[in-house]
Amino acid sequence: MRPSFSKIDQIINPIKFQKIQDDIASATDLALITVDYKGKPLTKHSNCSDFCQKVRSSNYGIYCEKCDSHGGLEAARLRKPYIYICHFGLIDFAIPIIVKDLYIGAFMAGQVLLSPQDLAETPEPILPGVQSKWESIDKNLKEAFDTLPVMSLDKITALANMLLHIVNYCVEEAELKALLAHRSGKASNNTYAETGEDDYFISTIKRHPRKGADQLIQPALAYIKKHPEEKITLEKMAALCNISPSYFSKLFAKENRGNLSDYVNKTRIELAKELLLNSDWNIRTIAAHIGYDDSGYFIKIFKKLTNKTPLEYRNSKENPIG
């Protein structure tokens, strides 16, 4: 059995997020709306263009719903922002909201036109176009179309990535708050504990009340211990744990391990101590073996953590006082 975080309002507070969404829309000229996995709106439309308001209230509105649905599902399949052209030729994109590998909704944005210089890179339409049918019969619709904002593909891509970071941050914060609440035994009515949909996740934390976060980052800890000589990066360790770098950092710090760089240095120095005592390798060889290309830097880190140089440490253990 796996956890089932199926309610988007457990991740995003609709009332608070509406204000954030409105401000983002005002700052970017994008139209925005947040929907659940069925396409049902969680928030009201922010900055919805006059053109799209007219279309959505007409017989063509059904095509808008189909585009939104297809866009959200495709973003969920790709697990990243999906940029596409709607049936009326506008650029839209969907940001998937995924929790524990479960697609629970999407952040829909767009209602802009692509700048002329980027037309050669135009994404494929998500549905067969109907633009040619209305341009000749609806003058008001055509006039509204001509007032839509124009953006470059680079800017659209950058905005999509920015919104992805915001969505991921919301998800990570909600997960972290739920995890910490359960670990402290103080889950509130707004956390997953009260939903009745997360029995597996809750029971796992109850069985391991002090190891919730540690379990999540365990793959990284094991990797660092096994491969101390490799270049250890935050992004690589987060990927091993299937979480984002920012979430990994929070969990890592929560377990009182400091930052990743300090932990890697401590792990390497502990191994260096063993090698100093149980091998006849010289300092340069030991440094290279545990991941330090610069033996001078290795000596500096070793002394910082032990108050001795590597050679002093080896000699003090070989010739203990008393």
C-alpha positions, -999 to 999 in steps of 0.1 A, spaced: 0 0 0 13 35 -8 3 69 5 -25 86 -13 -22 124 -12 -51 130 -36 -64 164 -24 -47 194 -38 -60 217 -11 -38 197 14 -8 211 -5 -20 246 -15 -43 268 6 -67 282 -20 -74 314 -2 -37 323 5 -25 310 -29 -51 331 -48 -33 363 -37 1 349 -47 -14 338 -81 -29 372 -87 4 389 -80 23 366 -103 -2 372 -130 1 410 -127 39 409 -127 42 385 -157 12 393 -179 3 356 -178 -32 343 -171 -31 317 -143 -53 292 -127 -47 262 -104 -68 230 -110 -71 195 -95 -63 163 -113 -97 163 -129 -93 199 -142 -116 213 -116 -104 248 -106 -90 253 -71 -85 290 -76 -102 317 -96 -87 327 -129 -61 354 -125 -56 379 -154 -78 359 -177 -77 378 -211 -108 393 -227 -103 370 -256 -103 339 -235 -132 350 -214 -152 354 -246 -141 320 -260 -147 301 -227 -182 315 -225 -190 305 -261 -196 272 -278 -158 270 -282 -154 267 -245 -154 229 -245 -122 230 -265 -105 251 -238 -114 225 -212 -100 197 -234 -68 217 -239 -64 222 -201 -70 185 -194 -46 173 -221 -20 199 -211 -21 189 -174 -19 152 -181 10 156 -205 29 177 -179 22 149 -154 35 123 -178 67 143 -185 70 154 -149 80 189 -160 64 220 -175 46 213 -208 44 242 -233 18 239 -260 -4 258 -284 -41 258 -277 -68 253 -303 -69 291 -310 -32 295 -315 -23 308 -280 7 296 -261 -2 279 -228 17 257 -204 10 234 -176 30 228 -144 23 194 -128 17 192 -91 30 157 -81 32 143 -45 47 109 -39 45 101 -76 8 109 -76 -5 136 -100 -30 157 -80 -33 188 -101 -17 215 -122 -8 251 -124 -21 263 -158 -6 295 -173 -4 313 -206 -29 331 -229 0 348 -248 12 349 -284 46 338 -295 69 366 -308 74 366 -346 111 356 -343 102 324 -325 75 312 -348 98 287 -364 101 270 -330 63 269 -323 52 239 -303 27 215 -318 -10 224 -313 -25 202 -286 -58 200 -305 -68 206 -341 -72 244 -346 -104 262 -351 -89 296 -355 -97 298 -393 -133 292 -385 -138 323 -363 -115 349 -378 -138 355 -407 -171 355 -387 -164 371 -353 -149 406 -356 -150 412 -318 -132 380 -311 -105 389 -337 -101 424 -321 -97 408 -286 -71 383 -301 -50 412 -314 -47 426 -278 -31 395 -264 5 399 -249 34 387 -270 64 369 -255 95 352 -267 99 314 -263 129 320 -240 108 341 -216 79 317 -216 103 288 -208 119 309 -180 85 317 -165 74 280 -167 106 270 -148 100 297 -122 64 285 -116 77 249 -113 100 260 -85 71 277 -67 49 246 -71 77 223 -59 84 246 -29 47 244 -19 48 206 -21 80 203 -2 68 226 26 36 207 30 54 174 31 80 187 56 54 202 79 34 170 79 65 149 86 76 172 115 41 173 129 39 136 130 73 132 145 65 156 173 31 141 178 14 174 172 -4 169 139 -30 195 134 -64 193 116 -48 208 85 -21 181 82 -24 147 64 -29 130 98 -66 140 98 -74 132 62 -79 95 64 -61 91 31 -25 87 43 -26 56 65 6 42 51 27 73 54 14 79 90 19 44 101 54 43 87 64 74 107 48 61 138 68 29 135 100 50 131 93 82 151 129 94 151 139 82 117 114 99 93 137 123 77 167 101 81 150 74 60 144 98 32 181 108 29 195 73 37 204 66 0 227 97 0 243 88 33 251 53 21 265 66 -12 288 91 5 302 64 28 307 40 -1 321 66 -26 340 92 -6 364 98 -35 337 110 -59 326 145 -64 295 148 -41 270 175 -51 237 185 -35 219 179 -68 233 144 -72 224 134 -36 189 149 -39 183 129 -71 194 97 -53 167 103 -27 141 113 -53 136 147 -37 145 183 -47 178 199 -36 161 224 -13 140 197 4 172 175 8 190 204 25 162 210 49 160 173 59 198 171 61 199 200 85 170 187 105 189 156 113 217 178 128 242 169 101 250 205 92 254 212 55 263 185 30 299 198 24 307 196 62 292 161 64 313 149 34 344 163 49 338 146 83 331 113 66 363 115 45 384 125 75 370 95 95 381 72 67 415 90 65 420 83 102 416 46 96 440 47 66 466 66 86 466 39 113 461 8 92 481 15 61 515 27 51 502 50 24 516 85 23 495 116 28 491 124 -9 479 89 -16 454 90 12 441 124 2 435 112 -34 418 80 -22 392 99 -2 385 125 -28 410 154 -22 430 162 -53 449 189 -33 468 172 -4 474 207 11 436 212 13 432 177 28 458 186 55 439 218 62 406 201 66 421 173 87 437 197 111 405 218 113 385 187 124 411 170 146 434 197 158 463 176 143 479 173 110 476 138 94 512 130 102 508 142 138 477 120 141 495 90 128 525 95 151 504 102 182 486 69 177 517 49 170 535 64 201 507 71 227 518 91 257 517 72 290 
